[in-house]
Amino acid sequence: MKVVIMAGGKGTRIASIANDIPKPMIRIGRKPILEHQIENLKSCGLTDIILVIGHLGSIIKNYFKDGHDFGVNISYFIEDHPLGTAGALFKMPELTDDFLLLCGDVMIDVDFNRFIRFHQEHQAWASLMAHPNGHPYDSSLLVTETLAPQEKGGLPIESHRVTGWLNKEDERLYYKNRVNAGIEIISPTLLVETMKHFTPRHPEQPDKIDLDRDVLKPNIKSARIYAYDTPEYIKDMGTPERFYEVEQDLQSGKVSARNLSKKQKAIFLDRDGTINVYKGFLTKAEDFELIPGAAEAIKLINRSGYLVIVVSNQPVIARGDCTFEELQTIHNRMETLLGKEGAFIDAIYYCPHHPDKGFEGEHPDYKFDCNCRKPKPGLLLQAAKDWNIDLNKSYMIGDSERDVLAGNAAGCKQSYLIKANEPDALFSIIKKII
């Protein structure tokens, strides 16, 4: 698969770090960001690379040349005038097959082969890499389709098909922290279909095309755009603050450790009484309230390199007290409130079942003794399978003995019991672990 890297950025927001070189040539550690990207691509067998250059592009070309010294093959597309984030793609005749598209100013370390498999399995026109981050309120968010359960007692099915796109200026209330990471696999079909209905937003420069607003977002209606969720390291270092954070992450080993081809470590968290105030069965998003210190604790985990995985018993589904849609809204509020505090959750797993019967309005299909309801370890085991987690290096924290038993049964290194609703209780435990 060919790789196209947009490497023509001026880096105006990071001029205090370097203003005399292209943004992708700013060094993180001892190497330009672009070199880190190329090494990541090469490790995945992706060696056929096209660099799109413009501003000070000769600096890039003189450094990388044909790529031979870096173990890859590099060719160049030179923009003699700005073409936007996608204009160059429509001028490259060599893009006859699906290709990977990157921005050259983002620090990454991801398992691209896993991403490619996802794209091929879904036969997508475009697969968009998505991840949670600590500032979703000013990021573009992807909304995906959820299908009804296909089997008795099953969970709703995440199809990964993109159905909505929230730009940072769009009005939003509660949302899933699924940020468009700016890494895509694109089929030439998408480019062809775009041109059928394309109206230039810049009539004076019709070949200036924006990838998000002119290509991806208008084609959501095709039902061929998909979101690929990953907790791997993807960080735009476009501001001095983020630049220094990336430097620290590289030095600590966090950047490479988050690649999903490597075993991950996680901190599993119960929800009610651990993250949010326990008020009995929670059935309305408006009643969700973070425990003081919970966001700071989760932010500390985010910085540490551990994954944050929520595992929660939610018998409100089986009891008929709450629908799956209402539960999703509750979780969206949780992610929204955490995001406003700079914290994020990598994944949420919940059990909708309950073994006891006799509740008015209950759902019989969900009234059975399952393998996912804590103290059984099913939720943790499924998360470990999905995210390549080493449970022996992971922890479980909750406010119930069920949480401790589930963590122990899953093989976690240690499980902690905290007092429900106690301010800073979670933060204190996290400081001990990290």
C-alpha positions in Angstrom: 0.0 0.0 0.0 1.3 3.5 -0.9 1.6 6.1 1.8 1.0 9.8 1.2 2.3 12.2 3.8 1.3 15.8 3.7 4.5 17.5 4.7 4.1 21.1 3.7 2.9 22.8 6.9 4.4 26.1 8.0 3.9 25.5 11.7 2.8 29.0 12.7 1.6 27.9 16.1 4.9 26.5 17.0 7.1 29.2 15.6 8.8 29.7 19.0 10.3 26.2 18.7 11.5 26.5 15.1 10.4 29.0 12.5 13.1 28.3 9.8 12.2 24.7 8.9 9.0 22.9 7.8 6.9 21.7 10.8 7.5 18.0 10.0 11.3 18.6 10.3 11.1 19.8 13.9 13.1 17.4 16.0 11.6 15.2 18.7 14.5 13.6 20.5 17.3 13.5 17.9 15.1 13.0 14.8 12.5 15.0 12.8 8.9 14.0 13.4 8.7 12.9 9.8 11.6 10.5 10.4 9.8 9.0 13.4 6.8 8.5 11.1 8.8 6.8 8.4 10.4 4.4 10.9 6.9 3.5 12.2 5.7 2.9 8.6 8.8 0.8 7.7 8.2 -1.4 10.8 4.8 -2.3 9.3 6.2 -3.0 5.9 5.0 0.2 4.4 7.9 1.5 2.3 6.4 3.2 -0.8 6.0 6.8 0.3 5.0 10.0 -1.4 5.9 13.2 0.4 3.7 16.3 -0.5 6.0 19.3 0.0 5.7 23.0 -0.4 6.9 25.6 2.1 10.6 25.1 2.5 10.2 21.7 0.9 13.8 21.6 -0.2 14.9 21.1 3.4 12.8 17.9 3.5 14.0 16.7 0.1 17.7 17.3 0.9 17.3 15.3 4.2 15.4 12.3 3.0 16.4 12.2 -0.7 15.0 9.0 -2.3 14.6 7.3 1.1 17.3 4.7 0.4 19.3 5.6 3.6 16.1 5.1 5.6 15.1 1.8 4.1 12.2 3.1 2.1 11.4 4.5 -1.3 10.4 8.2 -1.3 9.0 10.2 -4.2 7.8 13.8 -4.1 4.8 15.9 -5.1 5.6 19.6 -5.0 2.8 22.1 -4.5 3.7 25.3 -6.3 0.7 26.9 -4.6 -1.4 25.8 -1.6 -3.9 23.0 -2.5 -5.5 22.5 0.8 -5.4 19.3 2.8 -6.6 17.2 -0.2 -6.0 19.0 -3.4 -2.8 17.2 -4.2 -4.5 13.8 -4.0 -6.5 14.6 -7.1 -3.4 15.4 -9.1 -1.5 12.1 -8.4 -2.1 9.6 -11.2 -0.2 6.9 -9.3 -3.0 6.7 -6.6 -4.8 3.8 -8.4 -5.2 1.7 -5.3 -6.2 2.3 -1.7 -3.6 4.4 0.1 -2.7 5.5 3.6 -2.8 9.3 4.2 -0.9 11.0 7.1 -0.1 14.6 8.2 3.7 14.9 8.6 3.5 17.0 11.8 1.9 14.4 14.1 3.8 12.1 16.4 2.6 8.6 16.0 3.4 5.0 16.8 0.6 2.7 15.6 0.1 -0.8 14.3 -0.8 0.1 10.7 -1.3 -3.5 9.7 -4.2 -3.8 12.2 -5.7 -0.6 10.6 -5.3 -2.0 7.1 -7.1 -5.2 8.1 -10.0 -3.2 9.5 -10.2 -1.2 6.3 -10.2 -4.3 4.1 -12.8 -6.1 6.2 -15.2 -3.2 5.9 -14.6 -2.6 2.2 -14.6 1.1 3.0 -14.2 4.1 0.7 -12.4 5.6 3.7 -11.4 4.4 7.1 -10.7 7.2 9.6 -8.5 6.5 12.6 -10.1 7.8 15.8 -9.0 8.1 19.4 -10.0 9.7 22.7 -7.9 12.7 23.8 -7.8 15.2 26.6 -9.4 18.1 24.6 -12.4 16.7 22.7 -14.3 19.9 23.2 -12.1 21.6 20.6 -11.6 18.6 18.3 -13.6 17.1 15.4 -15.7 14.2 16.6 -17.0 11.2 14.7 -20.4 9.7 15.4 -21.0 6.1 14.4 -23.9 3.8 13.9 -25.1 1.4 16.6 -27.2 -1.6 15.6 -29.8 -3.4 17.7 -28.6 -6.6 19.4 -28.7 -9.5 17.0 -29.1 -12.3 19.6 -31.0 -12.9 22.8 -29.4 -11.1 25.7 -26.8 -9.6 23.5 -25.3 -6.1 23.4 -25.9 -3.4 20.7 -23.5 -3.8 17.8 -21.0 -1.1 17.0 -20.9 -1.1 13.2 -18.1 1.6 13.0 -19.9 3.2 10.1 -19.7 7.0 10.4 -23.1 8.7 10.5 -22.2 12.1 11.8 -19.3 14.6 12.0 -19.1 17.3 14.7 -16.7 20.1 13.9 -15.4 21.9 17.0 -17.7 24.9 16.2 -20.8 22.7 16.0 -23.3 22.7 18.9 -23.0 19.6 21.1 -24.3 18.4 24.5 -23.1 15.0 25.5 -20.8 13.1 23.2 -18.5 10.1 22.9 -14.8 11.1 23.0 -14.1 9.8 19.5 -11.7 12.3 17.9 -10.8 12.3 14.3 -7.0 11.6 14.4 -6.2 12.8 10.9 -5.0 9.4 9.7 -6.9 7.8 6.9 -6.9 4.9 4.4 -8.6 6.2 1.3 -10.0 4.3 -1.8 -9.6 6.1 -5.2 -13.4 5.5 -5.5 -13.9 8.2 -2.9 -11.9 10.7 -5.0 -13.9 9.8 -8.1 -17.2 10.1 -6.3 -16.2 13.5 -4.7 -15.5 15.0 -8.2 -19.0 14.0 -9.4 -20.6 16.6 -7.1 -17.7 18.8 -6.1 -18.3 22.6 -6.0 -15.2 24.6 -5.2 -15.4 26.6 -2.0 -12.7 28.8 -3.4 -13.8 29.7 -7.0 -10.7 31.7 -7.5 -8.6 28.6 -6.7 -10.8 25.5 -7.6 -8.0 23.0 -7.0 -7.8 23.9 -3.3 -9.7 21.1 -1.6 -10.2 20.4 2.1 -10.1 16.7 3.0 -12.6 16.9 5.9 -15.2 19.4 4.6 -15.0 18.7 0.8 -14.2 15.0 0.7 -15.0 13.0 3.8 -17.9 14.8 5.4 -20.0 15.0 2.2 -19.5 11.3 1.5 -20.9 10.1 4.9 -24.2 9.6 3.1 -22.6 6.8 1.0 -22.4 4.6 4.2 -18.9 3.7 3.1 -17.0 5.8 5.6 -15.8 4.0 8.8 -14.2 4.9 12.1 -11.3 2.8 13.5 -10.9 3.2 17.2 -7.5 3.0 18.8 -5.8 4.0 22.0 -2.4 4.2 20.4 -0.1 7.2 20.5 -1.2 10.0 18.2 -0.5 13.5 19.2 -0.4 16.8 17.2 2.5 18.7 18.6 1.4 22.0 16.9 1.8 24.1 20.1 4.9 24.5 22.3 3.0 22.9 25.2 2.2 19.8 23.3 5.7 19.7 21.8 7.3 19.4 25.2 4.7 16.8 26.3 5.6 14.7 23.2 9.3 15.0 24.0 8.7 13.7 27.5 6.5 10.8 26.3 9.2 9.8 23.8 11.9 9.8 26.5 9.7 7.8 28.9 9.0 5.1 26.3 5.3 5.9 26.3 5.2 6.6 22.6 6.3 3.1 21.5 4.7 1.3 24.3 1.2 2.2 23.2 1.6 0.4 19.8 -1.1 -2.3 19.9 1.4 -4.8 18.4 2.9 -4.8 21.9 1.3 -6.0 25.1 -0.6 -3.2 26.9 -1.2 -2.6 30.6 -4.4 -1.3 31.9 -6.1 0.1 35.0 -9.7 -1.2 35.1 -12.2 1.0 36.9 -15.7 0.3 38.2 -18.1 3.2 37.4 -20.7 3.9 40.0 -19.2 4.9 43.4 -15.7 4.9 41.8 -15.9 7.5 39.0 -19.3 9.0 39.6 -21.4 9.5 42.8 -23.4 6.4 43.5 -27.1 7.4 43.9 -28.7 4.1 43.5 -29.4 2.8 39.9 -28.5 5.6 37.5 -31.1 5.9 34.7 -30.7 9.6 33.6 -27.7 11.3 32.2 -28.5 14.5 34.1 -28.0 12.6 37.4 -24.4 11.6 36.5 -22.0 13.5 38.8 -18.2 13.0 38.9 -16.7 12.2 42.3 -14.3 15.0 43.3 -10.8 13.9 42.2 -11.9 11.3 39.8 -11.0 13.3 36.7 -7.6 14.1 38.1 -7.0 10.4 38.8 -8.0 9.4 35.3 -5.8 12.2 33.8 -2.9 10.8 35.9 -3.5 7.3 34.3 -3.7 8.9 30.8 -0.3 10.4 31.3 1.2 7.2 32.7 0.8 5.0 29.7 -1.8 2.7 31.2 -5.1 2.2 29.4 -8.2 3.3 31.3 -10.9 0.7 30.9 -14.3 1.1 32.6 -16.0 -2.2 33.5 -19.4 -1.9 35.0 -22.4 -4.0 36.0 -25.5 -2.3 34.5 -28.6 -4.3 35.6 -30.8 -1.3 34.7 -31.1 -2.8 31.2 -32.3 -6.2 32.5 -34.6 -4.6 35.0 -36.2 -2.4 32.4 -35.2 0.8 34.2 -33.1 2.1 31.3 -32.7 1.6 27.6 -29.4 1.0 25.8 -29.8 4.4 24.2 -30.2 6.0 27.6 -27.3 4.2 29.0 -25.2 5.4 26.0 -26.2 8.9 26.8 -25.1 8.5 30.4 -21.7 7.3 29.2 -21.5 10.1 26.7 -22.1 12.6 29.6 -19.3 10.8 31.5 -16.9 11.2 28.6 -18.0 14.8 28.1 -17.4 15.8 31.7 -14.1 14.0 31.9 -13.0 15.6 28.6 -13.7 19.1 30.0 -11.2 18.2 32.8 -8.6 17.0 30.3 -9.2 13.3 31.1 -10.4 10.4 28.9 -11.4 6.8 28.9 -10.0 4.3 26.4 -12.9 1.9 26.4 -16.1 1.1 28.3 -17.4 -2.5 28.9 -20.6 -3.2 30.7 -22.8 -6.1 31.6 -26.6 -5.6 31.0 -27.7 -8.8 32.6 -29.2 -9.7 36.0 -30.0 -13.2 37.3 -32.9 -12.2 39.5 -36.5 -12.0 38.1 -39.7 -10.4 39.3 -39.1 -6.7 38.4 -41.9 -4.8 36.7 -41.0 -4.0 33.1 -38.0 -6.3 33.2 -36.5 -7.7 29.9 -36.7 -11.5 30.2 -34.0 -12.0 27.5 -31.5 -10.4 29.9 -32.5 -12.2 33.0 -29.9 -15.0 33.3 -26.6 -15.9 35.0 -24.0 -14.6 32.5 -20.2 -14.7 32.3 -19.7 -11.0 32.2 -21.4 -9.8 35.4 -18.8 -9.1 38.1 -17.6 -10.8 40.2 -17.0 -13.0 37.1 -14.1 -11.7 35.0 -15.8 -11.7 31.6 -15.6 -7.9 31.0 -11.9 -7.8 31.8 -11.1 -10.8 29.7 -12.9 -9.3 26.7 -11.1 -6.0 27.1 -7.8 -7.9 27.3 -8.6 -9.7 24.1 -9.6 -6.5 22.2 -6.7 -4.4 23.3 -3.9 -6.9 23.7 -3.7 -6.3 27.5 -1.3 -8.2 29.8 -3.6 -8.7 32.8 -0.6 -9.7 35.0 0.6 -6.1 34.7 -2.8 -4.5 35.1 -5.0 -3.4 38.1 -8.6 -3.4 39.1 -10.2 -0.6 41.3 -13.7 -0.5 42.5 -16.0 0.2 45.5 -17.4 -3.3 45.8 -16.0 -6.7 46.8 -17.4 -7.9 43.4 -14.8 -5.6 41.7 -12.0 -7.1 43.7 -13.1 -10.7 43.0 -13.4 -9.9 39.3 -9.9 -8.4 39.1 -8.5 -11.4 41.0 -10.3 -13.9 38.8 -9.0 -12.2 35.6 -5.4 -12.4 36.9 -4.8 -8.8 37.6 -1.6 -7.9 39.4 -3.6 -6.4 42.2 -7.2 -5.3 42.9 -8.1 -2.4 45.2 -11.2 -1.7 47.2 -12.1 1.9 47.8 -14.8 3.6 49.8 -17.8 4.5 47.5 -18.2 8.2 46.7 -15.2 9.3 48.8 -13.4 12.4 47.3 -9.9 11.7 46.0 -10.1 8.0 47.0 -9.3 7.0 43.4 -6.6 9.6 43.0 -4.8 8.3 46.1 -4.8 4.7 44.8 -3.6 5.8 41.4 -0.7 7.7 42.9 0.4 4.5 44.7 0.3 2.4 41.4 2.0 4.8 39.0 
